[in-house]
Amino acid sequence: MPVNITEEFVRQLMAQVDFLTKQNSSLTATVDSMNQTIAELNQTIRELKEQLNKNSKNSLILSILVDTFISKISLTMQPGPKIDSISGA
């Protein structure tokens, strides 16, 4: 069975190839852009994790310091006179 390839058929194929080539270029650019965005987001995640770790450590240290400070104040402060005893004097 012979295949009849016409000039019109070849033009249609060439148009399809041209369309698919342009679409491929566009999709490649989109993928490249998405890869760049992913890289930037991964960097942001790393920075936020580092900040979170620092904040957690700082919060723990601050909590210990506050607890220590409050306990030392409680130990060194002498109880003052009661308000009732001042007004009755």
C-alpha positions as a LaTeX table, in Angstrom:
\begin{tabular}{lrrr}
\hline
Residue & $x$ (\AA) & $y$ (\AA) & $z$ (\AA) \\
\hline
Met1 & 0.00 & 0.00 & 0.00 \\
Pro2 & 1.70 & 3.21 & $-1.11$ \\
Val3 & 1.81 & 6.24 & 1.17 \\
Asn4 & 0.85 & 9.50 & $-0.48$ \\
Ile5 & 2.75 & 12.35 & 1.22 \\
Thr6 & 1.51 & 15.65 & $-0.07$ \\
Glu7 & 3.05 & 19.05 & 0.24 \\
Glu8 & 0.11 & 20.11 & 2.43 \\
Phe9 & 0.71 & 17.16 & 4.78 \\
Val10 & 4.38 & 18.15 & 5.13 \\
Arg11 & 3.38 & 21.79 & 5.87 \\
Gln12 & 1.00 & 20.60 & 8.59 \\
Leu13 & 3.72 & 18.44 & 10.13 \\
Met14 & 6.18 & 21.34 & 10.03 \\
Ala15 & 3.59 & 23.60 & 11.71 \\
Gln16 & 3.08 & 21.01 & 14.44 \\
Val17 & 6.83 & 20.68 & 14.95 \\
Asp18 & 7.14 & 24.47 & 15.19 \\
Phe19 & 4.27 & 24.66 & 17.73 \\
Leu20 & 5.69 & 21.83 & 19.83 \\
Thr21 & 9.18 & 23.36 & 19.77 \\
Lys22 & 7.83 & 26.70 & 21.03 \\
Gln23 & 5.73 & 24.95 & 23.67 \\
Asn24 & 8.77 & 22.96 & 24.79 \\
Ser25 & 10.82 & 26.15 & 25.13 \\
Ser26 & 8.07 & 27.80 & 27.14 \\
Leu27 & 7.71 & 24.81 & 29.46 \\
Thr28 & 11.48 & 24.59 & 29.92 \\
Ala29 & 11.53 & 28.26 & 30.98 \\
Thr30 & 8.68 & 27.60 & 33.41 \\
Val31 & 10.52 & 24.62 & 34.94 \\
Asp32 & 13.71 & 26.68 & 35.25 \\
Ser33 & 11.78 & 29.44 & 37.00 \\
Met34 & 10.14 & 26.95 & 39.35 \\
Asn35 & 13.50 & 25.36 & 40.17 \\
Gln36 & 14.85 & 28.82 & 41.05 \\
Thr37 & 11.84 & 29.48 & 43.27 \\
Ile38 & 12.28 & 26.10 & 44.97 \\
Ala39 & 15.95 & 26.86 & 45.64 \\
Glu40 & 15.04 & 30.24 & 47.15 \\
Leu41 & 12.32 & 28.70 & 49.31 \\
Asn42 & 14.69 & 25.98 & 50.53 \\
Gln43 & 17.18 & 28.69 & 51.51 \\
Thr44 & 14.44 & 30.57 & 53.37 \\
Ile45 & 13.47 & 27.36 & 55.18 \\
Arg46 & 17.08 & 26.79 & 56.23 \\
Glu47 & 17.36 & 30.36 & 57.53 \\
Leu48 & 14.08 & 30.12 & 59.43 \\
Lys49 & 15.12 & 26.81 & 61.00 \\
Glu50 & 18.39 & 28.38 & 62.14 \\
Gln51 & 16.49 & 31.34 & 63.59 \\
Leu52 & 14.04 & 29.02 & 65.33 \\
Asn53 & 16.90 & 27.03 & 66.87 \\
Lys54 & 18.55 & 30.25 & 68.08 \\
Asn55 & 15.26 & 31.53 & 69.49 \\
Ser56 & 14.62 & 28.23 & 71.26 \\
Lys57 & 18.06 & 28.30 & 72.84 \\
Asn58 & 17.66 & 31.97 & 73.77 \\
Ser59 & 14.23 & 31.30 & 75.26 \\
Leu60 & 15.60 & 28.47 & 77.35 \\
Ile61 & 18.51 & 30.58 & 78.58 \\
Leu62 & 16.21 & 33.52 & 79.28 \\
Ser63 & 13.81 & 31.27 & 81.18 \\
Ile64 & 16.65 & 29.93 & 83.33 \\
Leu65 & 17.96 & 33.44 & 84.00 \\
Val66 & 14.52 & 34.77 & 84.95 \\
Asp67 & 13.87 & 31.81 & 87.25 \\
Thr68 & 17.27 & 32.28 & 88.89 \\
Phe69 & 16.75 & 36.02 & 89.27 \\
Ile70 & 13.30 & 35.60 & 90.80 \\
Ser71 & 14.50 & 32.93 & 93.22 \\
Lys72 & 17.40 & 35.16 & 94.36 \\
Ile73 & 15.06 & 38.11 & 94.87 \\
Ser74 & 12.73 & 35.93 & 96.88 \\
Leu75 & 15.60 & 34.77 & 99.10 \\
Thr76 & 17.07 & 38.22 & 99.75 \\
Met77 & 13.89 & 40.22 & 100.30 \\
Gln78 & 12.80 & 40.44 & 103.92 \\
Pro79 & 9.08 & 40.49 & 104.51 \\
Gly80 & 7.90 & 43.98 & 105.33 \\
Pro81 & 5.36 & 44.95 & 107.94 \\
Lys82 & 1.79 & 44.02 & 107.26 \\
Ile83 & $-0.49$ & 46.82 & 106.22 \\
Asp84 & $-2.78$ & 46.17 & 109.19 \\
Ser85 & 0.06 & 46.65 & 111.65 \\
Ile86 & 1.02 & 50.02 & 110.08 \\
Ser87 & $-2.50$ & 51.41 & 110.23 \\
Gly88 & $-2.96$ & 50.23 & 113.84 \\
Ala89 & 0.23 & 51.92 & 115.05 \\
\hline
\end{tabular}
